[in-house]
Amino acid sequence: GKLGIALVGLGGYAGGQLAPALQQTEHCYLAGIVTGTPSKIPVWKEKYNIPDKNIYNYDNYDSIKDNPDIDIIYVVLPNSMHAEYTVRGFAAGKHVICEKPMAITVADCDKMIAASKKAGKQLAIGYRLQFEPHNLEMMRLGTTKVYGDIKKMTAGFGFTIGDPTQWRLKKDLAGGGPMQDLGIYCVQGICYTTGMVPIAVTAQEGPKTIADKFKEVEQSLKWQFEMPNGLIAEGEASYGSSMNFLRAEAEKGMFELSPAYNYGGLRGKTSEGPMNITNINQQAKQMDGIALSMMKNQLSIVPGEMGRRDVQVITAVYEAMTTGKKIKIQ
Ligand code: NAD
């Protein structure tokens, strides 16, 4: 059988990527929706054939505990709302998938992990690239040292952000700017390519060159991770310029993806030539992978503990950026 997923928050990512991907999954399906916007209900009902009994709003959300059609809650709300809706999902006795970043504070991550343990249900983070073949190849080349030890590692993700009123530019909802939204992909890429977690960081905020949009959050930043073996890995995230790469230079060769983080059209090359890897539906692969782990009661490859680790790293990057000091990461 397939596990039933209820999407919480029917915005751009849920509607544009997750719901269509759930038409291609083998181990899970779109069983329900939770929305605060009643006008979305008829559209989703018709498009995805969702029965009335599986449609919830934010007030009656907790009663989803009595609905056996829903096995997994998938939280796709603005970042600062992830913790509350994840904890309520566990209180309803469901497994939870939570979008990245897991939360905007480590304390919230701890609450989410505790709720998961108490419910005896799994927490997984929506890290789609951990299931994506180009990124898995970077992981293989780096961690098995096909080209020897990595000597230089760089990652950057940026685009020019639009609507100045959107939640991504509001500190209370987003937790920060491009570091929370895009830099997290670079953190992930650096960790899975090197197989290491940074132990210290320095960071510098970029100038605010675009008027009006960046009153609350950074426009761009650069940071430098010190890895446990002494490697310095450099990252960059921006809402003011376009970049999309993950690159490793090792003793005997280089390997890189560009673009590295998009939903499709990823391209990789090594010093020997193009990777020639086929792009897949990342979200379908991710949700099937997570659903299988939940069925087998095995920890997924993207557990809450990994989400917490990244929130801790991001918190340290911001502390380094605002203090100008080198910050240790425990
Ligand atoms: P969005 O703005 O398109 O959608 C947000 C949804 O939350 C909307 O349906 C909105 O109505 C609802 N909402 C509820 N309360 C809100 C509030 N107070 N303010 C604003 N919206 C509110 O955003 P999105 O791009 O779908 O992002 C949602 C989450 O998914 C974020 O955490 C984001 O980081 C994550 N995301 C992940 C990926 C990925 O590739 N893994 C891609 C995009 C977004």
Boltz pocket constraint, residues with backbone or C-beta under 6 A from the ligand:
constraints:
  - pocket:
      binder: B
      contacts: [[A, 9], [A, 10], [A, 11], [A, 12], [A, 13], [A, 14], [A, 36], [A, 37], [A, 75], [A, 76], [A, 77], [A, 78], [A, 79], [A, 99], [A, 100], [A, 101], [A, 126], [A, 127], [A, 128], [A, 167], [A, 173], [A, 180], [A, 181]]
      max_distance: 6.0
